[in-house]
C-alpha cells in the first residue's frame, strides 16, 4: 500500500492499494476540482445573472401579462385605470383637433397645438403594455439572495458533468473491473438526459404549472408572485424532471445487474403507463397538460426498454463469442 506521488485526476485502479491517508487525499483532490469547477461556473452565471433571470422569468411573464390584461389583482386594476386614462387622452385629442379646425376657435391655435401634442404624448405613454411580469421581492436583501440562488442553480447545471465525473473517479476503486466496464458507457448519458429533462420541464411542465396556479381562483385573490418562492418552485420542478429523465440509465443498470429482465419489463407495460400517468398527475396542471406530460414519459420508457434489449442482445452475443473462443467471460 504505497503512497502516491502527488494528486492525480484519473480514476484509481481497482487493484491499486490505497491507505486511509491516500483515500483522504483522493477525496480532497476530487472536492477541490469540483469546487473550482463550480466556482468558475458560478462566476460566469453571476456575471450573466440578468440573462438568466430573464430566462427563468419567461414562463411566468406570459401568464402574468394575461392576468393583468384580464384585470385581475392590483396590477390588473392599475392597468384598467391606465387604459381608461389612455382612452380619455385619445378622445380629448380628437376634441382639441376639432376645436382647432373651428372657424372661431375658443383658444389660440398655438395653445391648441401644444395641448394636442401633450395629449398625443400622454396617449403613447399610456399605451405601454401591462407591467408586473416579474416576481416581487419583499425584503431588503431578497434581490441579492434570489440572484445568488438562481446563479447557483444554473452553475450546478453547467458543472454537472465535471461533478459527476469526479464522484465516479472517487468511487471507481470500489467498483469491480467487470462492473466498471458495464457502467462506463452509461456515464456520458447521465448529464445529457438530465439536461434533456430540464429542457422538457422548462418548455412544457413549468409553463403549464404556472398557468394552472396563476388561474386557480385568481378572481378571489390579489395574486403577486414572490421571487424566492417562485424560484424555489421552478428549481424543484426542473430538478424533478431532470431526475425522471434518468429512467433509461436506471433501466439499463437494473437489467445489466440482473435485478429484472427486459422480458419482465415488456410484460409490465400497463404498469409503466400507470406510473407515467401518476407522475404526470403529481405535476401541476389540468387534464390536457397531464396527457401531454404522460405521452413523453411513456415514450421515454419505451426508448429505455429498446436500448436495454439491444444491450442485452449485445452482451449475449459477446458471451457466445468468448465461449466459442474458449476465453473466460468478462
C-alpha positions as CSV (number, residue, x, y, z in Angstrom):
1,X,0.0,0.0,0.0
2,X,2.4,2.7,-1.1
3,X,1.6,6.4,-1.1
4,X,1.0,8.0,-4.4
5,X,3.4,10.7,-5.6
6,X,1.0,13.7,-5.5
7,X,-2.6,14.0,-6.6
8,X,-3.9,12.9,-10.0
9,X,-7.1,13.4,-11.8
10,X,-7.6,10.0,-13.4
11,X,-9.6,7.3,-11.5
12,X,-7.6,5.0,-9.3
13,X,-7.4,1.4,-10.5
14,X,-9.4,-1.4,-8.7
15,X,-6.2,-3.3,-7.9
16,X,-4.3,-0.3,-6.5
17,X,-3.8,-0.5,-2.8
18,X,-4.5,2.8,-1.0
19,X,-4.1,3.6,2.6
20,X,-6.6,5.7,4.6
21,X,-4.4,8.8,4.0
22,X,-4.4,8.1,0.3
23,X,-8.2,7.8,0.3
24,X,-8.5,11.1,2.2
25,X,-6.0,12.7,-0.3
26,X,-8.0,11.4,-3.2
27,X,-11.2,12.8,-1.7
28,X,-9.6,16.2,-1.1
29,X,-8.4,16.3,-4.7
30,X,-11.9,15.5,-6.0
31,X,-13.5,18.1,-3.8
32,X,-11.0,20.8,-4.8
33,X,-11.6,20.1,-8.5
34,X,-15.4,20.1,-8.0
35,X,-15.4,23.3,-6.0
36,X,-13.1,25.1,-8.5
37,X,-15.4,24.0,-11.4
38,X,-18.5,25.1,-9.5
39,X,-16.8,28.4,-8.6
40,X,-15.9,29.2,-12.2
41,X,-19.4,28.2,-13.4
42,X,-21.0,30.3,-10.6
43,X,-18.8,33.3,-11.5
44,X,-19.9,33.1,-15.2
45,X,-23.6,32.7,-14.2
46,X,-23.5,35.6,-11.7
47,X,-21.9,37.7,-14.4
48,X,-24.8,36.8,-16.8
49,X,-27.4,36.9,-14.0
50,X,-29.7,39.4,-15.9
51,X,-30.0,37.0,-18.8
52,X,-30.6,34.0,-16.5
53,X,-33.2,35.9,-14.5
54,X,-35.0,36.8,-17.7
55,X,-34.8,33.2,-18.9
56,X,-36.3,31.7,-15.7
57,X,-38.9,34.5,-15.5
58,X,-40.1,33.9,-19.1
59,X,-42.6,31.2,-18.2
60,X,-44.1,33.5,-15.5
61,X,-44.1,36.6,-17.7
62,X,-46.6,35.5,-20.3
63,X,-49.1,34.3,-17.8
64,X,-48.7,37.4,-15.6
65,X,-49.3,39.6,-18.6
66,X,-52.5,37.7,-19.4
67,X,-53.7,38.1,-15.7
68,X,-53.0,41.8,-15.8
69,X,-54.8,42.3,-19.1
70,X,-57.8,40.4,-17.6
71,X,-57.9,43.0,-14.8
72,X,-57.1,40.5,-12.0
73,X,-55.3,41.7,-8.9
74,X,-53.9,45.1,-8.0
75,X,-51.8,45.2,-11.1
76,X,-54.8,44.4,-13.2
77,X,-56.8,47.2,-11.6
78,X,-53.9,49.6,-12.2
79,X,-53.9,48.5,-15.9
80,X,-57.6,49.1,-16.2
81,X,-57.2,52.7,-14.9
82,X,-54.2,53.1,-17.3
83,X,-56.3,52.0,-20.3
84,X,-59.2,54.3,-19.3
85,X,-56.9,57.2,-19.0
86,X,-55.5,56.4,-22.4
87,X,-59.0,56.4,-23.9
88,X,-59.7,59.8,-22.3
89,X,-56.5,61.2,-23.7
90,X,-57.3,59.9,-27.2
91,X,-60.8,61.4,-27.1
92,X,-59.6,64.7,-25.8
93,X,-57.0,64.8,-28.6
94,X,-59.9,64.4,-31.1
95,X,-61.8,67.2,-29.3
96,X,-58.8,69.5,-29.4
97,X,-58.3,68.8,-33.1
98,X,-62.0,69.6,-33.8
99,X,-61.7,72.9,-31.8
100,X,-58.6,73.9,-33.8
101,X,-60.5,73.4,-37.1
102,X,-63.4,75.5,-35.9
103,X,-64.0,78.9,-37.7
104,X,-63.6,80.8,-34.5
105,X,-61.6,78.6,-32.0
106,X,-62.0,79.3,-28.3
107,X,-58.2,79.4,-27.8
108,X,-55.3,80.4,-30.0
109,X,-54.1,77.8,-32.5
110,X,-50.6,77.7,-30.8
111,X,-52.2,76.8,-27.4
112,X,-54.4,74.1,-29.0
113,X,-51.5,72.7,-30.9
114,X,-49.5,72.5,-27.6
115,X,-52.4,70.7,-25.9
116,X,-52.7,68.3,-28.8
117,X,-49.0,67.4,-28.6
118,X,-49.3,66.9,-24.9
119,X,-52.3,64.6,-25.2
120,X,-50.6,62.7,-28.0
121,X,-47.6,62.1,-25.8
122,X,-49.8,61.0,-22.9
123,X,-51.7,58.6,-25.1
124,X,-48.4,57.0,-26.3
125,X,-47.2,56.6,-22.7
126,X,-50.4,55.1,-21.5
127,X,-50.4,52.7,-24.5
128,X,-47.5,50.7,-22.9
129,X,-48.1,47.0,-22.3
130,X,-49.0,45.9,-18.8
131,X,-46.2,45.7,-16.3
132,X,-45.7,43.3,-13.4
133,X,-44.4,40.4,-15.4
134,X,-41.5,39.7,-13.0
135,X,-41.8,38.3,-9.4
136,X,-41.8,40.7,-6.5
137,X,-39.4,40.9,-3.6
138,X,-40.4,41.7,0.0
139,X,-37.1,42.0,1.9
140,X,-34.2,44.5,1.5
141,X,-31.8,41.7,0.7
142,X,-34.1,39.5,-1.3
143,X,-33.0,40.8,-4.8
144,X,-29.4,39.8,-3.9
145,X,-30.2,36.4,-2.3
146,X,-32.5,35.4,-5.1
147,X,-30.0,36.4,-7.8
148,X,-27.3,34.3,-6.0
149,X,-29.8,31.4,-5.8
150,X,-30.6,31.5,-9.5
151,X,-26.9,31.8,-10.4
152,X,-26.1,28.8,-8.2
153,X,-28.8,26.7,-9.8
154,X,-27.5,27.4,-13.3
155,X,-23.9,26.9,-12.1
156,X,-24.8,23.4,-10.8
157,X,-26.4,22.5,-14.1
158,X,-23.3,23.7,-16.0
159,X,-20.8,22.0,-13.7
160,X,-22.8,18.8,-13.5
161,X,-20.7,16.7,-16.0
162,X,-17.5,17.5,-14.1
163,X,-19.1,16.9,-10.7
164,X,-20.4,13.5,-11.8
165,X,-17.0,12.6,-13.3
166,X,-15.3,13.5,-10.0
167,X,-17.8,11.4,-8.0
168,X,-17.3,8.5,-10.3
169,X,-13.5,8.8,-10.1
170,X,-13.6,8.7,-6.3
171,X,-15.9,5.7,-6.2
172,X,-14.2,3.8,-9.1
173,X,-11.7,1.9,-6.9
174,X,-14.6,0.2,-5.1
175,X,-16.1,-1.0,-8.4
176,X,-15.0,-4.3,-9.8
177,X,-13.5,-4.0,-13.3
178,X,-16.3,-6.1,-14.9
179,X,-19.0,-3.8,-13.4
180,X,-16.9,-0.7,-14.2
181,X,-16.8,-1.8,-17.9
182,X,-20.6,-2.1,-17.9
183,X,-21.2,1.2,-16.1
184,X,-18.7,3.4,-18.1
185,X,-20.6,3.6,-21.4
186,X,-23.7,4.9,-19.5
187,X,-21.8,7.8,-17.8
188,X,-22.0,10.3,-20.7
189,X,-25.8,9.8,-20.9
190,X,-26.4,10.9,-17.3
191,X,-25.7,14.6,-17.7
192,X,-27.2,14.6,-21.2
193,X,-30.5,13.0,-20.1
194,X,-30.6,15.4,-17.1
195,X,-30.3,18.4,-19.4
196,X,-33.0,17.0,-21.7
197,X,-35.3,16.5,-18.7
198,X,-34.6,20.1,-17.5
199,X,-35.4,21.4,-21.0
200,X,-38.6,19.4,-21.1
201,X,-39.5,20.8,-17.7
202,X,-38.7,24.3,-18.8
203,X,-40.6,24.3,-22.0
204,X,-43.6,22.0,-21.1
205,X,-44.1,21.4,-17.4
206,X,-43.2,24.8,-15.9
207,X,-45.4,27.0,-18.2
208,X,-48.3,24.6,-17.6
209,X,-47.8,24.7,-13.8
210,X,-47.6,28.5,-13.8
211,X,-50.7,28.7,-15.9
212,X,-52.6,26.4,-13.6
213,X,-51.6,28.1,-10.4
214,X,-52.0,31.6,-11.7
215,X,-55.5,30.9,-12.9
216,X,-56.8,28.9,-10.0
217,X,-59.3,31.0,-8.1
218,X,-57.5,34.1,-9.4
219,X,-60.6,36.3,-9.2
220,X,-60.7,35.7,-5.4
221,X,-57.1,36.8,-4.7
222,X,-54.7,39.6,-5.4
223,X,-52.0,37.4,-6.9
224,X,-48.4,38.7,-6.5
225,X,-45.7,36.1,-7.1
226,X,-42.8,36.3,-4.6
227,X,-39.4,35.8,-6.2
228,X,-37.9,33.4,-3.6
229,X,-41.0,31.1,-3.7
230,X,-41.2,31.1,-7.5
231,X,-37.5,30.3,-8.0
232,X,-37.7,27.5,-5.4
233,X,-40.8,26.1,-7.2
234,X,-39.1,26.4,-10.6
235,X,-35.9,24.8,-9.4
236,X,-37.8,21.9,-7.8
237,X,-39.9,21.3,-11.0
238,X,-36.8,21.3,-13.3
239,X,-34.8,19.1,-10.9
240,X,-37.7,16.6,-10.7
241,X,-37.9,16.4,-14.5
242,X,-34.2,16.0,-14.8
243,X,-34.2,13.1,-12.4
244,X,-37.2,11.5,-14.1
245,X,-35.4,11.6,-17.4
246,X,-32.6,9.4,-15.9
247,X,-35.0,6.5,-16.4
248,X,-33.0,4.9,-19.3
249,X,-29.9,4.8,-17.2
250,X,-31.8,3.2,-14.3
251,X,-33.4,0.6,-16.6
252,X,-30.0,-0.3,-18.1
253,X,-28.4,-0.6,-14.7
254,X,-31.1,-2.9,-13.3
255,X,-31.2,-5.1,-16.4
256,X,-27.5,-5.4,-16.7
257,X,-27.2,-6.2,-13.0
258,X,-29.8,-8.9,-13.3
259,X,-32.3,-7.3,-11.0
260,X,-35.0,-7.5,-13.6
261,X,-35.2,-8.8,-17.2
262,X,-36.3,-7.0,-20.3
263,X,-39.0,-9.6,-20.8
264,X,-40.4,-8.8,-17.4
265,X,-40.4,-5.1,-18.3
266,X,-42.2,-5.7,-21.6
267,X,-44.9,-7.6,-19.7
268,X,-45.3,-4.7,-17.3
269,X,-46.2,-2.1,-19.9
270,X,-49.6,-1.4,-18.4
271,X,-48.0,-0.7,-15.0
272,X,-45.5,1.6,-16.8
273,X,-48.4,3.6,-18.3
274,X,-50.0,3.9,-14.9
275,X,-46.7,5.0,-13.3
276,X,-46.2,7.7,-16.1
277,X,-49.8,8.9,-15.6
278,X,-49.2,9.0,-11.8
279,X,-46.0,11.1,-12.2
280,X,-47.9,13.5,-14.6
281,X,-50.8,13.7,-12.2
282,X,-48.4,14.7,-9.4
283,X,-47.1,17.6,-11.6
284,X,-49.3,20.8,-11.6
285,X,-51.6,21.3,-14.4
286,X,-55.0,20.4,-15.9
287,X,-56.2,17.2,-17.7
288,X,-54.8,18.3,-21.1
289,X,-51.4,19.1,-19.5
290,X,-51.4,15.7,-17.8
291,X,-52.0,13.9,-21.1
292,X,-49.2,15.9,-22.8
293,X,-46.8,15.0,-20.0
294,X,-47.8,11.3,-19.8
295,X,-47.0,10.7,-23.5
296,X,-43.3,11.8,-23.5
297,X,-42.7,9.9,-20.2
298,X,-44.1,6.7,-21.6
299,X,-42.1,7.2,-24.9
300,X,-39.1,7.6,-22.7
301,X,-39.8,4.2,-21.0
302,X,-40.2,2.5,-24.4
303,X,-37.0,4.0,-25.6
304,X,-35.2,2.8,-22.5
305,X,-36.6,-0.6,-23.0
306,X,-35.4,-0.7,-26.6
307,X,-31.9,0.3,-25.5
308,X,-31.9,-2.3,-22.7
309,X,-33.0,-5.0,-25.2
310,X,-30.2,-4.1,-27.6
311,X,-27.6,-4.0,-24.8
312,X,-28.8,-7.4,-23.6
313,X,-28.5,-8.9,-27.1
314,X,-25.1,-7.5,-27.5
315,X,-24.0,-8.9,-24.1
316,X,-25.3,-12.4,-25.1
317,X,-23.5,-12.3,-28.5
318,X,-20.3,-11.3,-26.8
319,X,-20.6,-14.0,-24.2
320,X,-21.2,-16.5,-27.0
321,X,-18.1,-15.4,-28.9
322,X,-16.0,-15.7,-25.8
323,X,-17.3,-19.1,-25.1
324,X,-16.6,-20.3,-28.6
325,X,-13.1,-18.8,-28.4
326,X,-12.5,-20.5,-25.1
327,X,-11.9,-17.3,-23.2
328,X,-13.3,-16.5,-19.8
329,X,-16.4,-14.2,-19.7
330,X,-15.6,-10.7,-18.7
